[in-house]
Amino acid sequence: MNEAAGNAEKSKKRIGIYLERRPNSGGAYQYCLAMLKSLAALPKERYEIIAFIMYEEWRPITERLGIRTVYAQKNRIEKVIYHLAEITLPVPVCRRMCRLLHPFARALLREQIKACIYPCADKISFMMDTPAVVSVFDLMHRYLTDFPEISAPEIYKSRERSYTNIARYARMIFVDSEVGRKQMLECYGAQAAHLDRRIYPLPFIAPDYVYESMGKPPYPKPEVFDRYIFYPAQFWKHKNHGRLLSALALLKEQGVCVNLVCSGTDKNGYEDVCRQITDLKLEDQIMILGYVSNEEMVALYQHARALVMPTFGGPTNIPQLEAFVLGCPVATSGIFGIPEQVGEAALLFDPADINEIAECVKRLWQDDLLCERLIRAGHERADAWGERQFTERLYGLLEEL
């Protein structure tokens, strides 16, 4: 290597990304993948990206993207030491200990990482000395206190500790929306110096497998109803399947029989949903598929009459972005940052109001012109914010960092 090439190599900024999610982690894994792809697209003369992986499933992906990979899994002794330090000592002391004991901390120093990105707000982010860039998806434990899967005491305590320390120690925090930024400041602004200068919106994009389907012929229609609305969500209580079922029962009384296909694994609301289907005599109108592959998910969107998503969670969500790309009309909850996210490309309703949900479903089921308008608006929304814009925004933020 000549002197000029050597100097150019030395001038590169080394950015790390910490990958501790597996494919069965759902949206969190897909977000990590989106972040990784965007990092791989950054100017090679400016940045060198190094992926710190906890699982070997990431290695074929990083190799395909041309990203150097460091295996950074902790051994058992180090895990115990780290856990004991984390729960018994103040964070500044833990950070000093980790510098000496934690293999990931040693790897960051050895690789001369200028900043490390943590796409999933992992608590290890505030235990490292290296400047941290952390994505915070939501603070719903503060805003959805009626749902134990989000705000049970042990969950609340763990999330509070993590987000308080992320607010204090992260050099830069990515949130999904302006509402997400407002909530971060509202919850932790008083506990973290200059927090308002360190929070930046970086909205979600549709998963990688959705973009890969663009320009290809539609997948074959799944073995479901000829005509159906679609709701992809794990069966958590805050996903609000119950009110959607009640809305369908209300429409059935009016002579409008709407079929519903649900995908997602069973969680704490699953048994209630199954009982309600029986109680409302909706067995012939509801199909629950459980976990589906990426290809099946795309096909379900492509052939659905509409996506209907009555979630109580936010600030924003990814399914409507998937639907926009794949040409599926959308009706969803008009809460938190979702109106900002969808603009004029979706019908909005109060997720607590069964009548509003029913009215939106009925309009989508019966009005072809409305569905066509929403599909066009969804495509426009997807064109205005997608992989290219996400990468450009990420590049600008890293340059600012």
Secondary structure, 3 states (H helix, E strand, C coil): CCHHHHHHHHHCEEEEEEECCCHHHCHHHHHHHHHHHHHHCCCCCCEEEEEEECCHHHHHHHHHCCCEEEECCCCHHHHHHHHHHHHHCCHHHHHHHHHHHCHHHHHHHHCCCCEEEECCCCHHHHHCCCCEEEECCCCHHHHCCCCHHHHCHHHHHHHHHHHHHHHHHCCEEEECCHHHHHHHHHHHCCCCCCHHHCEEECCCCCCHHHHHCCCCCCCCCCCCCCCCEEEECCCCHHHCHHHHHHHHHHHHHCCCCCCEEEECCCCCCHHHHHHHHHHCCCCCCEEECCCCCHHHHHHHHHHCCEEEECCCCCCCCCHHHHHHHHCCCEEEECCCCHHHHHCCCCEEECCCCHHHHHHHHHHHHHCHHHHHHHHHHHHHHHHHCCHHHHHHHHHHHHHHC
